[in-house]
Amino acid sequence: MLWVAPATAEDAQAFVCCDDSRITRVVEAYLGVHESLLGDASDKRAREAMKVLSPLLRDRSGLSTPDRTAVQALQKLVDAAKNKSVGAIREAFDPISRQVIFLALRHQGGKTEVAEAWCPQVGPWLQADVTKIASPYGETCGRWR
């Protein structure tokens, strides 16, 4: 019998993704956007991170219908926000995050460890650091999901 310690409010429920290399590249680029929004984020750094993510969303051939739909929605969100200010990118980050979380959960497996965090005022996000919550929204709120 395998015994697993119960999770506490401070424990990240990390998982690995992704079993598809294209989804892995999308998640990793998204994590770059997350990093660009931490702390005193600059418009330039956030825009550069969004521009890395954007071209990865163009090729949807061979994706399942749910994945294709999510990637298409994600592309529209990213393209609408990629040349905006940090504040506008942060506003768009909730719906962007929801699409990426959907894809990451559908494609668990692989080598990229992520954890989902959530702030009630602004929404969820994925992050690579599974030891400390890092809100991309410029706020100090957040908890593990």
Helices and strands as residue ranges (DSSP letters): E 15-17, H 21-36, H 43-53, G 54-57, H 65-81, H 86-106, E 112-119, E 123-127, E 143-144
